[in-house]
Amino acid sequence: MVAFVNGWLVIDKPLGPGSTQIVSAVKRALRSGGYAKVKVGHGGTLDPLATGVLPIALGEATKLAGRMLDADKAYDFTIAFGTATDTIDLEGKVVATSDVRPTLPELLAVLPRFTGPIEQVPPAYSAIKIDGERAYDRARAGETFEIKTRGVTVHALEVVAPPEGASTALGMDGVEGLSEISLTARVSKGTYIRSLARDIAEALGTVGHVTMLRRTKAGPFVLGQAISLDKLADLGQDRAVHHALLPLTAGLDDIPAFSVTPDQAGALRQGRKLIGIAVPPGLHLALDAGTPVALVEQGESGIRVVRGFNLVDVEDIA
């Protein structure tokens, strides 16, 4: 029997399955490979029609999944102008059309309005809870309801590549309008790309919906680290899932680490504070001979445990 696995798998989610189905696929691969049963969770929902980086936390890494939900993310996406759908993507039914097609100069002129701190209304077809129910459940039931505006931050927003032949000269008469445009965005937690696409189209005097959405980065994880579901299944059959596993610390690359003695590690594992260790205020990762002990915070009264990790008895995987 292979030992427990703790760490991260980065999956390149394909079109079709939702995030919970990817979690199920990981569990199947672990069972197929004879791995011991561990907790499995994902670090940020992707819609069925979205693809790309989906971090999957295994074992003790599930204690960090909440941090991943709060992390910045990056997306490539395409807006098709002239048609609005109720889901703001290809899955929905058409609810509005427009003959207006913006020019590239017009598009470039409005993008700064959607960069930095902005307010947006999440899509009706989203997982937000309204009076205890998921918005998408109420929307599918035909209910009419209001979703409150929320503040988010778009750190960067730019055109991926202008369509062939599109002019960037401002003020040109007769410039052909765009039927679609591909953009890249780096955004804070809670940002809905579908809402961003809808609002950009409205600012250009037209309507639009997302035809392609691909997450290229989630927190520290990028596409270059991701494996396909087919690769995952093959690794399960070969009892080699751990070959694609990133360490638990891969989700903490922005957190400074410091070493503790075995006695100090024991105190942290018991939830006790440490006094007299000179580390700056804020979050830190405590390591005992390179093994993560706890995510801790230095405060006025000492170092307290934020998240403890039970990695002491984990066997090495051959």
LOKE-48305 format. One record per residue: x, y, z of N, C-alpha, C in turn; residue number from 1; residue in three letters. Coordinates in steps of 0.1 Angstrom, whole numbers, padded with zeros to 4 digits. Example, Ala and Ser with C-alpha at 12.3 -4.5 7.8 and 13.67 -1.06 7.14 Angstrom:
2
ATOM:nc1:nc2:nc3:cac1:cac2:cac3:cc1:cc2:cc3:i:aa
ATOM:0132:-0057:0078:0123:-0045:0078:0132:-0033:0078:1:ALA
ATOM:0128:-0022:0071:0137:-0011:0071:0129:0000:0079:2:SER
***
This chain:
318
ATOM:nc1:nc2:nc3:cac1:cac2:cac3:cc1:cc2:cc3:i:aa
ATOM:0009:-0012:0000:0000:0000:0000:0009:0012:0000:1:MET
ATOM:0006:0021:-0009:0014:0034:-0010:0009:0043:0001:2:VAL
ATOM:0017:0051:0007:0014:0060:0018:0004:0071:0015:3:ALA
ATOM:-0001:0078:0025:-0009:0089:0022:-0001:0099:0014:4:PHE
ATOM:-0009:0107:0005:-0003:0117:-0003:-0008:0131:0002:5:VAL
ATOM:0001:0140:0003:-0003:0154:0007:0004:0164:-0002:6:ASN
ATOM:-0004:0172:-0008:0001:0182:-0018:-0009:0186:-0028:7:GLY
ATOM:-0004:0190:-0040:-0013:0196:-0050:-0011:0189:-0063:8:TRP
ATOM:-0022:0186:-0070:-0023:0183:-0084:-0029:0195:-0091:9:LEU
ATOM:-0022:0199:-0102:-0028:0210:-0110:-0033:0203:-0123:10:VAL
ATOM:-0046:0204:-0124:-0053:0198:-0136:-0056:0209:-0146:11:ILE
ATOM:-0054:0206:-0159:-0059:0214:-0170:-0073:0210:-0173:12:ASP
ATOM:-0082:0216:-0167:-0096:0212:-0168:-0101:0214:-0182:13:LYS
ATOM:-0107:0204:-0188:-0113:0205:-0202:-0127:0211:-0202:14:PRO
ATOM:-0132:0213:-0213:-0146:0217:-0215:-0155:0206:-0210:15:LEU
ATOM:-0166:0209:-0203:-0176:0199:-0200:-0178:0197:-0185:16:GLY
ATOM:-0168:0190:-0179:-0170:0187:-0165:-0169:0200:-0156:17:PRO
ATOM:-0176:0199:-0144:-0174:0210:-0134:-0163:0206:-0125:18:GLY
ATOM:-0160:0215:-0116:-0149:0214:-0106:-0151:0201:-0097:19:SER
ATOM:-0163:0199:-0093:-0165:0187:-0084:-0163:0174:-0092:20:THR
ATOM:-0166:0174:-0105:-0163:0162:-0113:-0148:0160:-0114:21:GLN
ATOM:-0140:0170:-0114:-0126:0169:-0115:-0121:0163:-0102:22:ILE
ATOM:-0126:0167:-0090:-0123:0162:-0077:-0126:0147:-0077:23:VAL
ATOM:-0137:0143:-0083:-0141:0128:-0084:-0131:0121:-0092:24:SER
ATOM:-0126:0127:-0103:-0117:0120:-0112:-0104:0118:-0105:25:ALA
ATOM:-0099:0127:-0096:-0087:0126:-0089:-0089:0115:-0079:26:VAL
ATOM:-0100:0114:-0072:-0103:0103:-0062:-0102:0090:-0069:27:LYS
ATOM:-0108:0089:-0081:-0107:0076:-0089:-0093:0072:-0092:28:ARG
ATOM:-0085:0082:-0096:-0071:0079:-0099:-0063:0074:-0087:29:ALA
ATOM:-0066:0080:-0076:-0060:0076:-0063:-0064:0061:-0060:30:LEU
ATOM:-0077:0058:-0061:-0081:0045:-0058:-0075:0035:-0068:31:ARG
ATOM:-0074:0039:-0081:-0069:0030:-0091:-0054:0027:-0088:32:SER
ATOM:-0047:0037:-0082:-0033:0035:-0079:-0030:0029:-0066:33:GLY
ATOM:-0041:0026:-0058:-0039:0019:-0046:-0034:0029:-0034:34:GLY
ATOM:-0036:0041:-0036:-0032:0051:-0026:-0042:0051:-0014:35:TYR
ATOM:-0037:0054:-0002:-0046:0055:0009:-0056:0066:0007:36:ALA
ATOM:-0067:0065:0013:-0078:0075:0012:-0074:0088:0019:37:LYS
ATOM:-0075:0099:0012:-0073:0112:0018:-0083:0122:0014:38:VAL
ATOM:-0084:0133:0020:-0093:0143:0016:-0089:0149:0003:39:LYS
ATOM:-0098:0153:-0005:-0095:0159:-0018:-0104:0171:-0020:40:VAL
ATOM:-0099:0183:-0024:-0107:0195:-0026:-0101:0203:-0037:41:GLY
ATOM:-0109:0213:-0042:-0103:0221:-0053:-0101:0235:-0048:42:HIS
ATOM:-0092:0242:-0055:-0089:0256:-0051:-0095:0266:-0060:43:GLY
ATOM:-0108:0266:-0063:-0114:0276:-0071:-0122:0270:-0082:44:GLY
ATOM:-0135:0273:-0081:-0145:0267:-0091:-0142:0272:-0105:45:THR
ATOM:-0143:0263:-0115:-0144:0267:-0129:-0157:0262:-0135:46:LEU
ATOM:-0164:0271:-0142:-0176:0267:-0149:-0174:0255:-0159:47:ASP
ATOM:-0184:0247:-0162:-0182:0236:-0172:-0177:0241:-0185:48:PRO
ATOM:-0180:0254:-0189:-0175:0258:-0202:-0162:0266:-0201:49:LEU
ATOM:-0156:0266:-0189:-0143:0271:-0188:-0132:0260:-0187:50:ALA
ATOM:-0120:0263:-0191:-0109:0254:-0191:-0097:0260:-0183:51:THR
ATOM:-0087:0251:-0181:-0075:0257:-0176:-0072:0252:-0162:52:GLY
ATOM:-0064:0261:-0155:-0057:0257:-0142:-0068:0255:-0131:53:VAL
ATOM:-0068:0243:-0126:-0077:0239:-0115:-0068:0232:-0104:54:LEU
ATOM:-0063:0239:-0094:-0055:0233:-0083:-0064:0223:-0075:55:PRO
ATOM:-0059:0211:-0073:-0066:0201:-0065:-0057:0199:-0053:56:ILE
ATOM:-0063:0201:-0041:-0056:0198:-0029:-0058:0184:-0023:57:ALA
ATOM:-0047:0178:-0019:-0048:0164:-0014:-0043:0164:0000:58:LEU
ATOM:-0050:0156:0009:-0046:0155:0023:-0045:0168:0030:59:GLY
ATOM:-0033:0170:0036:-0031:0182:0045:-0032:0195:0037:60:GLU
ATOM:-0030:0194:0024:-0031:0206:0015:-0045:0211:0015:61:ALA
ATOM:-0055:0203:0018:-0069:0208:0018:-0071:0219:0029:62:THR
ATOM:-0062:0220:0038:-0063:0230:0048:-0059:0244:0043:63:LYS
ATOM:-0053:0244:0031:-0049:0256:0024:-0058:0260:0012:64:LEU
ATOM:-0069:0252:0010:-0077:0254:-0001:-0084:0268:0000:65:ALA
ATOM:-0087:0272:0012:-0094:0285:0014:-0085:0296:0010:66:GLY
ATOM:-0071:0295:0012:-0062:0305:0007:-0062:0306:-0008:67:ARG
ATOM:-0063:0294:-0014:-0063:0294:-0029:-0076:0301:-0034:68:MET
ATOM:-0087:0300:-0028:-0099:0307:-0032:-0097:0322:-0032:69:LEU
ATOM:-0089:0326:-0022:-0087:0341:-0020:-0076:0346:-0029:70:ASP
ATOM:-0069:0338:-0037:-0057:0342:-0045:-0062:0349:-0058:71:ALA
ATOM:-0053:0357:-0063:-0055:0363:-0076:-0055:0352:-0087:72:ASP
ATOM:-0062:0355:-0098:-0062:0345:-0109:-0061:0353:-0122:73:LYS
ATOM:-0057:0345:-0132:-0055:0351:-0146:-0063:0343:-0156:74:ALA
ATOM:-0069:0350:-0165:-0077:0344:-0175:-0075:0349:-0189:75:TYR
ATOM:-0076:0341:-0199:-0077:0345:-0213:-0092:0343:-0217:76:ASP
ATOM:-0098:0352:-0224:-0112:0351:-0227:-0116:0358:-0240:77:PHE
ATOM:-0126:0354:-0246:-0131:0360:-0259:-0145:0365:-0257:78:THR
ATOM:-0148:0377:-0261:-0161:0383:-0261:-0166:0383:-0275:79:ILE
ATOM:-0178:0378:-0278:-0185:0379:-0290:-0195:0390:-0289:80:ALA
ATOM:-0194:0400:-0298:-0203:0412:-0297:-0216:0409:-0306:81:PHE
ATOM:-0227:0415:-0301:-0239:0415:-0309:-0250:0406:-0304:82:GLY
ATOM:-0246:0397:-0294:-0256:0388:-0289:-0254:0386:-0274:83:THR
ATOM:-0264:0387:-0266:-0264:0385:-0252:-0272:0372:-0248:84:ALA
ATOM:-0266:0364:-0239:-0273:0352:-0235:-0276:0354:-0220:85:THR
ATOM:-0286:0346:-0215:-0289:0347:-0201:-0278:0342:-0191:86:ASP
ATOM:-0269:0334:-0196:-0258:0329:-0188:-0245:0337:-0191:87:THR
ATOM:-0246:0346:-0201:-0234:0354:-0206:-0223:0345:-0211:88:ILE
ATOM:-0227:0333:-0216:-0217:0324:-0223:-0225:0316:-0233:89:ASP
ATOM:-0218:0307:-0239:-0224:0299:-0250:-0235:0290:-0246:90:LEU
ATOM:-0236:0287:-0233:-0246:0277:-0228:-0260:0282:-0228:91:GLU
ATOM:-0262:0296:-0227:-0275:0301:-0225:-0283:0304:-0237:92:GLY
ATOM:-0295:0309:-0235:-0304:0312:-0246:-0302:0327:-0249:93:LYS
ATOM:-0304:0331:-0261:-0303:0345:-0265:-0314:0354:-0259:94:VAL
ATOM:-0310:0365:-0253:-0319:0374:-0246:-0319:0388:-0252:95:VAL
ATOM:-0309:0391:-0260:-0308:0404:-0266:-0298:0404:-0278:96:ALA
ATOM:-0301:0412:-0288:-0291:0413:-0299:-0289:0428:-0302:97:THR
ATOM:-0278:0431:-0309:-0275:0445:-0313:-0267:0444:-0326:98:SER
ATOM:-0269:0454:-0334:-0262:0455:-0347:-0249:0463:-0345:99:ASP
ATOM:-0247:0468:-0333:-0235:0476:-0331:-0223:0467:-0329:100:VAL
ATOM:-0212:0471:-0336:-0199:0463:-0335:-0188:0474:-0332:101:ARG
ATOM:-0182:0473:-0320:-0172:0483:-0317:-0160:0482:-0325:102:PRO
ATOM:-0153:0493:-0327:-0140:0492:-0334:-0129:0490:-0323:103:THR
ATOM:-0117:0486:-0328:-0106:0483:-0319:-0103:0496:-0311:104:LEU
ATOM:-0102:0508:-0317:-0099:0520:-0309:-0109:0522:-0299:105:PRO
ATOM:-0122:0520:-0302:-0132:0522:-0291:-0130:0512:-0280:106:GLU
ATOM:-0127:0500:-0283:-0125:0490:-0272:-0113:0494:-0264:107:LEU
ATOM:-0102:0498:-0270:-0090:0502:-0262:-0093:0514:-0253:108:LEU
ATOM:-0102:0522:-0258:-0105:0534:-0250:-0113:0531:-0237:109:ALA
ATOM:-0121:0520:-0237:-0129:0518:-0226:-0122:0508:-0216:110:VAL
ATOM:-0112:0501:-0220:-0106:0491:-0211:-0100:0497:-0198:111:LEU
ATOM:-0095:0509:-0198:-0090:0515:-0185:-0102:0517:-0175:112:PRO
ATOM:-0114:0518:-0180:-0125:0519:-0171:-0128:0507:-0163:113:ARG
ATOM:-0122:0496:-0168:-0124:0483:-0161:-0111:0477:-0155:114:PHE
ATOM:-0102:0486:-0153:-0089:0482:-0147:-0088:0489:-0133:115:THR
ATOM:-0083:0482:-0123:-0083:0487:-0110:-0095:0483:-0102:116:GLY
ATOM:-0098:0490:-0091:-0110:0486:-0083:-0122:0490:-0091:117:PRO
ATOM:-0131:0480:-0093:-0144:0483:-0100:-0155:0476:-0092:118:ILE
ATOM:-0167:0480:-0096:-0179:0474:-0091:-0186:0465:-0102:119:GLU
ATOM:-0190:0453:-0098:-0197:0445:-0108:-0208:0437:-0102:120:GLN
ATOM:-0218:0434:-0110:-0229:0425:-0106:-0226:0411:-0111:121:VAL
ATOM:-0225:0401:-0102:-0223:0388:-0106:-0234:0383:-0115:122:PRO
ATOM:-0231:0373:-0124:-0242:0367:-0132:-0253:0361:-0124:123:PRO
ATOM:-0265:0361:-0130:-0276:0354:-0123:-0273:0339:-0123:124:ALA
ATOM:-0266:0334:-0133:-0262:0320:-0133:-0248:0319:-0127:125:TYR
ATOM:-0248:0319:-0113:-0235:0318:-0106:-0238:0311:-0093:126:SER
ATOM:-0228:0308:-0085:-0229:0300:-0073:-0232:0308:-0061:127:ALA
ATOM:-0234:0322:-0063:-0237:0330:-0052:-0250:0327:-0045:128:ILE
ATOM:-0250:0327:-0032:-0263:0324:-0025:-0271:0336:-0023:129:LYS
ATOM:-0284:0335:-0027:-0294:0345:-0025:-0305:0340:-0016:130:ILE
ATOM:-0306:0345:-0004:-0316:0340:0006:-0314:0325:0008:131:ASP
ATOM:-0301:0321:0009:-0299:0307:0012:-0298:0297:0000:132:GLY
ATOM:-0302:0302:-0012:-0302:0293:-0023:-0292:0298:-0034:133:GLU
ATOM:-0286:0289:-0041:-0277:0292:-0052:-0284:0300:-0063:134:ARG
ATOM:-0278:0311:-0067:-0284:0319:-0077:-0287:0311:-0090:135:ALA
ATOM:-0278:0302:-0094:-0282:0295:-0106:-0294:0286:-0105:136:TYR
ATOM:-0296:0281:-0093:-0308:0272:-0091:-0321:0281:-0092:137:ASP
ATOM:-0321:0293:-0087:-0332:0302:-0088:-0334:0307:-0102:138:ARG
ATOM:-0323:0309:-0109:-0324:0314:-0123:-0330:0303:-0132:139:ALA
ATOM:-0325:0290:-0130:-0330:0279:-0138:-0345:0277:-0135:140:ARG
ATOM:-0350:0281:-0123:-0364:0279:-0119:-0372:0290:-0125:141:ALA
ATOM:-0366:0300:-0132:-0373:0311:-0138:-0376:0322:-0128:142:GLY
ATOM:-0370:0322:-0117:-0372:0333:-0107:-0365:0346:-0111:143:GLU
ATOM:-0371:0357:-0107:-0365:0370:-0109:-0360:0375:-0095:144:THR
ATOM:-0347:0379:-0094:-0342:0383:-0081:-0330:0393:-0084:145:PHE
ATOM:-0327:0399:-0073:-0316:0410:-0074:-0303:0405:-0068:146:GLU
ATOM:-0292:0407:-0075:-0279:0404:-0070:-0272:0417:-0067:147:ILE
ATOM:-0266:0418:-0055:-0260:0431:-0051:-0246:0432:-0058:148:LYS
ATOM:-0243:0445:-0061:-0230:0448:-0067:-0219:0445:-0057:149:THR
ATOM:-0208:0441:-0062:-0197:0438:-0053:-0184:0445:-0059:150:ARG
ATOM:-0175:0448:-0050:-0163:0454:-0054:-0152:0443:-0056:151:GLY
ATOM:-0145:0444:-0067:-0134:0435:-0071:-0123:0444:-0077:152:VAL
ATOM:-0112:0437:-0079:-0100:0445:-0085:-0095:0437:-0098:153:THR
ATOM:-0094:0445:-0109:-0088:0440:-0121:-0074:0446:-0122:154:VAL
ATOM:-0064:0437:-0119:-0051:0442:-0118:-0045:0446:-0132:155:HIS
ATOM:-0049:0438:-0142:-0044:0441:-0156:-0055:0436:-0165:156:ALA
ATOM:-0057:0443:-0177:-0066:0439:-0187:-0061:0444:-0200:157:LEU
ATOM:-0059:0435:-0209:-0054:0440:-0222:-0058:0430:-0233:158:GLU
ATOM:-0057:0435:-0246:-0060:0427:-0257:-0049:0416:-0259:159:VAL
ATOM:-0053:0404:-0261:-0043:0393:-0264:-0036:0395:-0277:160:VAL
ATOM:-0044:0397:-0288:-0038:0399:-0301:-0050:0405:-0309:161:ALA
ATOM:-0048:0417:-0315:-0058:0423:-0323:-0062:0415:-0335:162:PRO
ATOM:-0074:0414:-0339:-0078:0406:-0350:-0070:0411:-0363:163:PRO
ATOM:-0068:0402:-0372:-0060:0406:-0383:-0067:0417:-0391:164:GLU
ATOM:-0059:0427:-0394:-0064:0438:-0402:-0071:0449:-0394:165:GLY
ATOM:-0072:0447:-0381:-0079:0457:-0373:-0069:0469:-0371:166:ALA
ATOM:-0075:0481:-0372:-0066:0493:-0371:-0066:0498:-0356:167:SER
ATOM:-0055:0503:-0352:-0054:0509:-0338:-0054:0524:-0339:168:THR
ATOM:-0056:0530:-0351:-0055:0544:-0352:-0068:0551:-0347:169:ALA
ATOM:-0067:0559:-0337:-0079:0566:-0331:-0085:0575:-0341:170:LEU
ATOM:-0098:0576:-0341:-0105:0586:-0348:-0106:0583:-0363:171:GLY
ATOM:-0103:0571:-0368:-0104:0567:-0382:-0118:0565:-0386:172:MET
ATOM:-0123:0571:-0397:-0136:0568:-0401:-0137:0555:-0409:173:ASP
ATOM:-0148:0548:-0408:-0150:0536:-0416:-0142:0524:-0411:174:GLY
ATOM:-0136:0524:-0399:-0129:0513:-0394:-0139:0502:-0392:175:VAL
ATOM:-0136:0490:-0397:-0146:0479:-0395:-0147:0475:-0381:176:GLU
ATOM:-0160:0472:-0377:-0163:0468:-0363:-0158:0454:-0360:177:GLY
ATOM:-0156:0451:-0347:-0152:0438:-0343:-0164:0429:-0340:178:LEU
ATOM:-0163:0417:-0345:-0173:0407:-0342:-0170:0400:-0328:179:SER
ATOM:-0157:0400:-0325:-0152:0394:-0313:-0138:0400:-0310:180:GLU
ATOM:-0134:0398:-0297:-0121:0402:-0293:-0116:0393:-0282:181:ILE
ATOM:-0103:0390:-0282:-0097:0381:-0271:-0089:0390:-0262:182:SER
ATOM:-0091:0388:-0249:-0085:0396:-0239:-0078:0387:-0228:183:LEU
ATOM:-0069:0393:-0221:-0063:0386:-0209:-0065:0395:-0197:184:THR
ATOM:-0068:0389:-0186:-0070:0397:-0174:-0064:0390:-0162:185:ALA
ATOM:-0059:0398:-0153:-0054:0393:-0140:-0063:0400:-0129:186:ARG
ATOM:-0070:0392:-0121:-0081:0397:-0113:-0080:0392:-0098:187:VAL
ATOM:-0087:0399:-0090:-0088:0395:-0076:-0098:0384:-0074:188:SER
ATOM:-0099:0379:-0062:-0109:0369:-0059:-0123:0375:-0061:189:LYS
ATOM:-0133:0367:-0064:-0146:0371:-0066:-0150:0378:-0079:190:GLY
ATOM:-0140:0379:-0088:-0142:0386:-0101:-0149:0376:-0110:191:THR
ATOM:-0160:0380:-0117:-0166:0372:-0127:-0162:0377:-0141:192:TYR
ATOM:-0155:0369:-0148:-0151:0373:-0162:-0164:0375:-0171:193:ILE
ATOM:-0174:0367:-0169:-0186:0368:-0177:-0192:0382:-0174:194:ARG
ATOM:-0192:0386:-0162:-0198:0400:-0159:-0189:0411:-0165:195:SER
ATOM:-0176:0408:-0164:-0166:0418:-0170:-0169:0419:-0185:196:LEU
ATOM:-0171:0408:-0192:-0174:0408:-0207:-0187:0415:-0210:197:ALA
ATOM:-0197:0412:-0202:-0210:0419:-0203:-0209:0434:-0202:198:ARG
ATOM:-0202:0438:-0192:-0201:0453:-0189:-0192:0460:-0199:199:ASP
ATOM:-0182:0453:-0204:-0174:0459:-0215:-0182:0461:-0227:200:ILE
ATOM:-0190:0451:-0231:-0199:0453:-0243:-0209:0464:-0241:201:ALA
ATOM:-0215:0465:-0229:-0225:0476:-0226:-0218:0489:-0227:202:GLU
ATOM:-0206:0490:-0222:-0199:0503:-0223:-0196:0507:-0237:203:ALA
ATOM:-0196:0498:-0246:-0193:0500:-0260:-0206:0502:-0268:204:LEU
ATOM:-0217:0503:-0261:-0230:0505:-0268:-0236:0493:-0274:205:GLY
ATOM:-0232:0481:-0270:-0237:0469:-0276:-0239:0458:-0266:206:THR
ATOM:-0241:0446:-0270:-0242:0434:-0260:-0232:0424:-0264:207:VAL
ATOM:-0229:0415:-0255:-0219:0405:-0258:-0220:0393:-0248:208:GLY
ATOM:-0213:0382:-0251:-0212:0371:-0242:-0198:0364:-0244:209:HIS
ATOM:-0194:0356:-0235:-0181:0349:-0235:-0182:0337:-0243:210:VAL
ATOM:-0173:0335:-0253:-0173:0323:-0261:-0161:0314:-0258:211:THR
ATOM:-0151:0319:-0251:-0140:0311:-0246:-0135:0317:-0233:212:MET
ATOM:-0132:0308:-0224:-0127:0312:-0211:-0117:0302:-0206:213:LEU
ATOM:-0105:0307:-0204:-0094:0297:-0200:-0086:0304:-0189:214:ARG
ATOM:-0085:0297:-0177:-0078:0302:-0166:-0063:0297:-0168:215:ARG
ATOM:-0054:0307:-0168:-0040:0305:-0170:-0032:0305:-0158:216:THR
ATOM:-0038:0310:-0147:-0030:0310:-0134:-0040:0311:-0123:217:LYS
ATOM:-0037:0304:-0112:-0045:0304:-0100:-0036:0305:-0088:218:ALA
ATOM:-0034:0317:-0081:-0024:0318:-0071:-0011:0315:-0077:219:GLY
ATOM:-0003:0306:-0071:0011:0304:-0077:0011:0293:-0088:220:PRO
ATOM:-0001:0287:-0091:-0001:0276:-0101:-0004:0281:-0115:221:PHE
ATOM:0003:0276:-0124:0002:0280:-0138:0000:0268:-0148:222:VAL
ATOM:-0003:0271:-0160:-0007:0260:-0170:0005:0251:-0172:223:LEU
ATOM:0017:0256:-0171:0029:0247:-0173:0030:0236:-0163:224:GLY
ATOM:0023:0237:-0152:0024:0226:-0142:0012:0217:-0143:225:GLN
ATOM:0002:0220:-0152:-0010:0213:-0153:-0009:0200:-0161:226:ALA
ATOM:-0017:0190:-0157:-0018:0177:-0164:-0033:0175:-0169:227:ILE
ATOM:-0034:0168:-0180:-0048:0165:-0185:-0055:0154:-0177:228:SER
ATOM:-0068:0153:-0179:-0075:0142:-0172:-0070:0129:-0177:229:LEU
ATOM:-0067:0128:-0190:-0062:0115:-0196:-0048:0111:-0189:230:ASP
ATOM:-0040:0121:-0187:-0027:0119:-0181:-0029:0114:-0166:231:LYS
ATOM:-0039:0121:-0160:-0042:0117:-0146:-0046:0103:-0145:232:LEU
ATOM:-0055:0099:-0154:-0060:0085:-0154:-0048:0075:-0157:233:ALA
ATOM:-0040:0078:-0166:-0028:0070:-0169:-0019:0069:-0156:234:ASP
ATOM:-0017:0080:-0149:-0009:0079:-0137:-0015:0070:-0127:235:LEU
ATOM:-0029:0071:-0126:-0035:0062:-0117:-0033:0048:-0120:236:GLY
ATOM:-0035:0044:-0133:-0033:0030:-0137:-0019:0026:-0134:237:GLN
ATOM:-0009:0035:-0135:0005:0031:-0133:0010:0033:-0119:238:ASP
ATOM:0000:0036:-0110:0004:0038:-0096:0014:0049:-0095:239:ARG
ATOM:0013:0060:-0103:0024:0070:-0103:0018:0084:-0102:240:ALA
ATOM:0006:0085:-0095:0000:0099:-0093:0010:0108:-0086:241:VAL
ATOM:0017:0102:-0076:0026:0110:-0068:0037:0117:-0077:242:HIS
ATOM:0040:0112:-0089:0050:0118:-0098:0046:0132:-0102:243:HIS
ATOM:0032:0134:-0103:0027:0147:-0107:0024:0156:-0095:244:ALA
ATOM:0026:0151:-0083:0022:0158:-0071:0032:0169:-0068:245:LEU
ATOM:0027:0181:-0065:0035:0192:-0060:0034:0193:-0045:246:LEU
ATOM:0045:0197:-0038:0044:0196:-0024:0034:0206:-0018:247:PRO
ATOM:0030:0203:-0006:0021:0212:0001:0026:0227:0001:248:LEU
ATOM:0039:0228:0002:0045:0242:0002:0043:0249:-0011:249:THR
ATOM:0040:0242:-0022:0038:0249:-0035:0027:0259:-0034:250:ALA
ATOM:0017:0257:-0025:0006:0266:-0023:0010:0278:-0014:251:GLY
ATOM:0022:0278:-0009:0026:0288:0001:0039:0296:-0004:252:LEU
ATOM:0041:0297:-0017:0053:0303:-0022:0055:0317:-0019:253:ASP
ATOM:0044:0324:-0015:0044:0338:-0011:0046:0340:0004:254:ASP
ATOM:0047:0329:0011:0048:0330:0026:0062:0327:0030:255:ILE
ATOM:0069:0336:0038:0082:0334:0043:0083:0322:0052:256:PRO
ATOM:0093:0314:0052:0095:0303:0061:0106:0305:0071:257:ALA
ATOM:0105:0298:0082:0116:0298:0092:0117:0285:0099:258:PHE
ATOM:0128:0281:0104:0130:0268:0110:0127:0269:0125:259:SER
ATOM:0122:0258:0130:0120:0256:0145:0127:0243:0149:260:VAL
ATOM:0129:0243:0162:0135:0231:0168:0125:0220:0170:261:THR
ATOM:0129:0208:0172:0119:0197:0175:0109:0201:0187:262:PRO
ATOM:0115:0207:0197:0107:0211:0209:0097:0221:0205:263:ASP
ATOM:0101:0231:0197:0092:0242:0193:0082:0236:0183:264:GLN
ATOM:0086:0227:0175:0076:0220:0166:0065:0213:0174:265:ALA
ATOM:0070:0206:0185:0060:0199:0193:0050:0208:0199:266:GLY
ATOM:0055:0220:0204:0046:0230:0210:0036:0235:0200:267:ALA
ATOM:0040:0238:0188:0031:0242:0177:0021:0232:0174:268:LEU
ATOM:0025:0219:0174:0015:0208:0171:0005:0207:0182:269:ARG
ATOM:0008:0212:0193:-0002:0211:0204:-0010:0224:0205:270:GLN
ATOM:-0007:0233:0195:-0015:0246:0195:-0010:0256:0204:271:GLY
ATOM:0002:0255:0210:0007:0265:0219:0015:0276:0212:272:ARG
ATOM:0015:0287:0218:0023:0299:0212:0038:0297:0215:273:LYS
ATOM:0045:0303:0206:0060:0304:0208:0063:0319:0211:274:LEU
ATOM:0072:0321:0221:0076:0334:0225:0091:0336:0222:275:ILE
ATOM:0095:0348:0218:0109:0351:0217:0115:0348:0204:276:GLY
ATOM:0108:0344:0194:0114:0341:0181:0113:0354:0172:277:ILE
ATOM:0125:0358:0167:0125:0371:0160:0122:0369:0145:278:ALA
ATOM:0109:0370:0142:0105:0370:0128:0095:0382:0126:279:VAL
ATOM:0095:0388:0115:0086:0399:0113:0071:0396:0115:280:PRO
ATOM:0063:0406:0118:0048:0404:0119:0043:0398:0106:281:PRO
ATOM:0032:0390:0108:0025:0385:0096:0026:0370:0096:282:GLY
ATOM:0021:0364:0084:0021:0350:0082:0035:0344:0079:283:LEU
ATOM:0037:0332:0084:0050:0325:0082:0047:0310:0082:284:HIS
ATOM:0056:0303:0075:0056:0288:0075:0067:0283:0084:285:LEU
ATOM:0063:0276:0095:0072:0270:0104:0076:0256:0099:286:ALA
ATOM:0090:0254:0098:0095:0241:0093:0104:0234:0103:287:LEU
ATOM:0102:0221:0104:0110:0213:0113:0119:0204:0104:288:ASP
ATOM:0131:0207:0102:0140:0200:0093:0134:0199:0079:289:ALA
ATOM:0128:0209:0075:0123:0210:0061:0108:0205:0060:290:GLY
ATOM:0103:0199:0071:0089:0195:0071:0080:0205:0076:291:THR
ATOM:0069:0209:0068:0060:0219:0073:0053:0215:0086:292:PRO
ATOM:0053:0223:0096:0047:0221:0109:0034:0228:0110:293:VAL
ATOM:0034:0241:0106:0022:0249:0107:0024:0262:0100:294:ALA
ATOM:0013:0268:0096:0012:0281:0091:0009:0290:0103:295:LEU
ATOM:0018:0299:0106:0017:0307:0119:0016:0322:0116:296:VAL
ATOM:0013:0329:0127:0012:0343:0126:0020:0350:0137:297:GLU
ATOM:0029:0359:0134:0036:0366:0145:0028:0378:0149:298:GLN
ATOM:0024:0379:0162:0017:0390:0167:0023:0396:0179:299:GLY
ATOM:0016:0405:0186:0022:0411:0198:0025:0402:0209:300:GLU
ATOM:0017:0391:0210:0019:0382:0221:0027:0369:0218:301:SER
ATOM:0032:0369:0206:0040:0357:0202:0035:0351:0189:302:GLY
ATOM:0040:0340:0186:0037:0333:0173:0025:0323:0176:303:ILE
ATOM:0014:0324:0169:0003:0315:0171:0000:0307:0159:304:ARG
ATOM:-0006:0295:0161:-0008:0286:0149:-0021:0291:0142:305:VAL
ATOM:-0020:0292:0129:-0032:0295:0120:-0037:0282:0114:306:VAL
ATOM:-0028:0274:0109:-0031:0261:0104:-0020:0251:0107:307:ARG
ATOM:-0023:0240:0114:-0013:0230:0117:-0014:0219:0106:308:GLY
ATOM:-0002:0213:0104:-0001:0202:0094:0004:0189:0101:309:PHE
ATOM:-0003:0178:0098:0000:0165:0104:0008:0157:0094:310:ASN
ATOM:0021:0160:0093:0029:0154:0083:0040:0145:0089:311:LEU
ATOM:0040:0144:0102:0050:0137:0110:0051:0123:0106:312:VAL
ATOM:0040:0116:0105:0040:0101:0103:0038:0097:0089:313:ASP
ATOM:0039:0106:0080:0037:0103:0066:0050:0096:0060:314:VAL
ATOM:0048:0084:0054:0059:0077:0049:0064:0083:0036:315:GLU
ATOM:0076:0081:0033:0081:0085:0019:0075:0076:0009:316:ASP
ATOM:0072:0082:-0003:0067:0074:-0014:0079:0070:-0022:317:ILE
ATOM:0080:0057:-0025:0091:0052:-0033:0089:0056:-0048:318:ALA
***
